[in-house]
Amino acid sequence: MVQARIAAACQRAGRDVGSVRLLPVSKTIDEARIRLAYAAGCRFLGENKVQEAHHKWEAMQDLADLRWSVIGHLQTNKAKLVARFAHEFQALDSLRLAETLDRRLQHEGRSLDVFVQVNTSAEDSKYGLPPEQVADFMHALPQFGALRVRGLMTLAMFSAEADQVRACFVRLRELRDRLRQTVPDGIGLEELSMGMSGDFEIAIEEGATVVRVGQAIFGARAVPDSHYWPVATTSP
Ligand SMILES: *Cc1c(COP(=O)(O)O)cnc(C)c1O
């Protein structure tokens, strides 16, 4: 069903359906249901909290080709866990974290695909770098040899107004297009991870290459979003 909606959005936007990766987000979903998703063909899952992801990875070692993407804000002291098992990390937003992740990855003899998270809504409540800081940040990343930079990630403003949501996605795409002129060799900018259950079709129309979808696949979550990111108390 989500696949069909992705295909329809691609068609509206004149895009190839193969240019958009659906990343199912399995936070709060238990092992039994994840095993069903695996049986149905799912090989890559997104999790917001690293401990939950690590726990599931450990419990499902028998599913050797099931890979994990950590998509939520990460404290530096938990970089060690990500370095141990994750295949992708989508919320890189500080040099201290990049440095720690790189050191732990070198130690593990691993490398990691990373996305730089950008705050495109200018809300204090959102994680991510302000857009104007991303160019300098990118210039500092080549020194971290275990990090393979793939592109940018954002959460749009949570708004019922589609225009405001769309503006966040446009901002990320335009930032990526500007960065293309300046980023050092080896820094990838092909990927734009944007769009969730409520807004992935708009994100695809604006160029998303990865959509992170939980509730539209697995059903509504009981855990409120404020558990995963600070929620704005005043409207901007
Ligand atoms: C949970 C989560 C999603 C998916 O949200 P849904 O509303 O379940 O689609 C996307 N991105 C991040 C960072 C998340 O934590």
The ligand as an SDF file (V2000), in Angstrom:
LIG
                    3D

 15 15  0  0  0  0  0  0  0  0999 V2000
    9.7490    7.4130   13.8470 C   0  0  0  0  0  0  0  0  0  0  0  0
   10.5320    8.1670   12.8570 C   0  0  0  0  0  0  0  0  0  0  0  0
   10.1060    8.2550   11.5230 C   0  0  0  0  0  0  0  0  0  0  0  0
    8.8560    7.6060   11.0130 C   0  0  0  0  0  0  0  0  0  0  0  0
    7.7280    8.2160   11.5830 O   0  0  0  0  0  0  0  0  0  0  0  0
    6.2660    7.6490   11.2330 P   0  0  0  0  0  0  0  0  0  0  0  0
    5.3620    8.7030   11.6770 O   0  0  0  0  0  0  0  0  0  0  0  0
    6.1420    6.3840   12.0360 O   0  0  0  0  0  0  0  0  0  0  0  0
    6.2490    7.3700    9.7850 O   0  0  0  0  0  0  0  0  0  0  0  0
   10.9000    8.9860   10.6370 C   0  0  0  0  0  0  0  0  0  0  0  0
   12.0420    9.5860   11.0340 N   0  0  0  0  0  0  0  0  0  0  0  0
   12.4740    9.5140   12.3010 C   0  0  0  0  0  0  0  0  0  0  0  0
   13.7360   10.2100   12.6720 C   0  0  0  0  0  0  0  0  0  0  0  0
   11.7520    8.8100   13.2440 C   0  0  0  0  0  0  0  0  0  0  0  0
   12.1790    8.7310   14.5090 O   0  0  0  0  0  0  0  0  0  0  0  0
  1  2  1  0
  2  3  1  0
  2 14  2  0
  3  4  1  0
  3 10  2  0
  4  5  1  0
  5  6  1  0
  6  7  2  0
  6  8  1  0
  6  9  1  0
 10 11  1  0
 11 12  2  0
 12 13  1  0
 12 14  1  0
 14 15  1  0
M  END
$$$$
